[in-house]
Amino acid sequence: MLDTHNEGYIRYFTGHTDNVTSLSLCPGSDAFISCSKDDTVVIWDLNSRNPQGKLKLATPYLSTFDPSASVIAIASQSTSSVLLYDFRNFDKAPFATFDLAPFEEGFTPSTRGRAWTRLEFSNDGKYLMLGTDYHGHYILDAFTGEIKSFLVGKSGSSGRAAPVSTSGKPLGQGDACFTPDGRYVVGCNGEQGDLLVWDMQQQVEANGTLQPTTKLHYRHRASLVEFNPRYNMLASADKEVVFWAPAEAEK
């Protein structure tokens, strides 16, 4: 943990024996979660260097909190599943398990269980997004785990190697995110440089896919994207960081 004012270290958190693949901050407290290639998920408190809890799971490479800070979602790639835990009772068994195997067979059979790069709830709590490296992104019903749509239209990989990559191939690290209102998903478009925008209220095609409704044009590739809900600003990054702000309507 860093102090951004004096650029000094406040605290180190040590508890994993292999590379960390994901960090998730709790929206309602000073807690956060780390996932690692050592097959553990560790719950921390920013005010203590000691772990507050630990889960042993198979390849738990991604995690996220829901907006109410009461639910933890953990994505296990090798088992093609997303596990939901009650944050207050994280040492208990998951209260729900979403099986992604049937969806992977339909949309991403060539990279089943090894290409997940992002896990995020929408701010309204309705959707859970599971991002992949270059095929597209799964939008799930956050309560039932049923697939709502598979976001397609990317031209290729975002171009950065993820921590879980053992081959060195570019897999990306979170190249899509929800807008604060939960209606749109903004994602990178491989080497094309554009950002793609999918509208969750658009009609899904017969095969379950959803095409982007528009593109935000930029000349350079973007590998990461994140929304700032406070200032209604989008940030994308690769070799440079770019801030996107809504334009004023023409009179």
SVG drawing of the C-alpha trace seen along z (x, -y; Angstrom):
<svg xmlns="http://www.w3.org/2000/svg" viewBox="-34 -26 43 54">
<polyline fill="none" stroke="black" stroke-width="0.4" points="0.0,0.0 1.4,-3.4 0.9,-6.9 0.3,-9.0 1.2,-12.2 4.8,-11.4 5.2,-8.4 6.2,-6.2 5.2,-2.7 2.7,-2.3 2.4,1.4 3.4,4.7 0.9,7.5 2.7,10.9 0.8,14.2 1.1,15.8 3.8,18.2 3.3,17.5 2.3,14.7 -0.7,12.6 -3.2,12.6 -6.0,10.3 -6.6,7.6 -10.2,6.5 -11.0,3.6 -14.2,3.8 -16.6,0.9 -17.9,0.8 -14.9,1.2 -11.1,1.4 -11.1,5.0 -9.6,6.3 -9.0,9.7 -6.0,11.1 -5.9,14.2 -2.8,16.1 -1.4,18.9 -0.7,20.7 -4.4,21.6 -5.4,19.4 -7.7,16.4 -6.6,14.2 -8.9,11.7 -7.1,8.7 -7.7,5.5 -5.8,2.4 -5.1,1.6 -3.2,4.9 -0.4,6.7 -1.8,10.1 -4.4,12.0 -7.9,12.0 -8.8,15.2 -7.8,17.6 -9.5,20.0 -7.9,22.9 -9.4,23.3 -8.4,24.6 -7.1,21.8 -9.0,18.9 -7.4,16.3 -10.1,13.6 -12.3,12.1 -14.6,9.2 -17.1,7.7 -20.7,7.0 -21.8,3.3 -23.4,4.0 -20.0,5.4 -21.8,8.5 -20.9,11.0 -17.6,12.2 -17.4,13.7 -14.4,15.9 -13.7,17.2 -11.9,20.6 -10.6,21.2 -9.7,24.8 -13.2,25.8 -15.0,23.3 -17.0,22.0 -17.7,18.8 -18.3,19.2 -20.3,16.8 -19.5,16.4 -21.2,14.5 -18.4,12.1 -19.4,12.2 -19.1,16.0 -16.4,16.5 -15.1,19.6 -18.4,21.4 -19.2,23.2 -20.2,21.0 -24.0,20.3 -24.0,20.4 -21.9,21.9 -22.2,20.8 -21.1,23.4 -19.6,21.7 -18.6,24.9 -21.7,25.1 -21.3,21.5 -17.6,22.0 -18.4,24.9 -20.7,22.6 -18.7,19.4 -15.0,20.1 -14.3,23.8 -10.7,23.3 -9.7,21.5 -11.9,23.2 -10.7,22.6 -7.6,20.6 -8.5,17.2 -10.5,15.3 -9.2,11.8 -11.8,9.8 -14.6,10.3 -16.9,7.4 -20.4,6.8 -22.4,3.9 -23.1,1.2 -26.9,2.0 -26.0,5.5 -27.9,7.1 -25.1,8.4 -21.8,10.1 -19.2,9.8 -16.6,12.4 -14.1,11.0 -11.9,13.2 -8.7,12.5 -10.0,11.9 -13.2,13.9 -15.5,11.6 -17.1,11.1 -19.8,13.1 -22.6,11.1 -24.3,13.2 -27.4,12.7 -25.8,12.0 -28.5,13.9 -29.0,17.0 -25.8,17.3 -27.7,17.6 -26.0,16.0 -27.7,12.8 -25.4,12.2 -21.9,12.7 -20.3,9.5 -18.6,9.9 -16.9,7.6 -13.3,7.5 -10.6,7.6 -8.1,9.5 -6.1,9.6 -5.6,6.5 -1.8,7.1 -0.6,7.5 0.4,10.8 -1.7,11.6 -0.2,13.1 -1.8,16.4 -0.1,16.7 2.5,19.4 3.2,19.1 3.9,15.4 1.0,14.9 -0.9,11.6 -4.0,12.2 -4.9,8.8 -5.7,7.8 -9.2,6.4 -9.8,4.8 -13.6,4.2 -15.7,2.6 -19.2,1.5 -20.3,-2.1 -21.4,-3.4 -25.1,-3.1 -24.7,0.6 -26.2,0.0 -23.1,0.1 -19.8,2.1 -16.8,0.4 -14.0,2.6 -10.7,2.5 -10.5,3.6 -7.2,5.3 -4.8,3.7 -7.4,1.4 -7.1,-1.2 -10.9,-1.9 -12.9,-1.3 -16.1,0.7 -19.4,-0.1 -22.1,2.5 -25.6,1.5 -27.1,4.0 -30.6,2.8 -30.0,3.8 -31.7,6.8 -29.5,9.9 -29.0,11.9 -30.5,15.4 -27.2,17.1 -26.9,15.2 -24.3,12.7 -24.4,8.9 -22.6,6.6 -21.2,3.2 -23.5,0.3 -20.7,-2.3 -16.9,-2.8 -14.8,-5.5 -12.1,-6.2 -8.4,-6.6 -5.2,-6.0 -3.4,-3.8 -4.1,-0.4 -5.7,-0.2 -5.0,2.8 -6.8,1.7 -9.9,-0.3 -11.6,-1.5 -14.4,-4.0 -14.2,-6.7 -17.8,-6.9 -17.3,-10.1 -16.2,-12.2 -17.9,-10.3 -14.5,-9.8 -13.1,-6.8 -9.4,-5.9 -7.7,-3.6 -4.1,-2.6 -1.3,-0.8 1.9,-2.6 0.1,-5.8 -2.8,-6.6 -5.8,-8.4 -8.7,-10.1 -12.1,-10.1 -14.8,-12.6 -18.3,-13.1 -18.5,-15.9 -21.0,-18.7 -24.1,-18.4 -24.2,-20.6 -26.7,-23.4"/>
</svg>
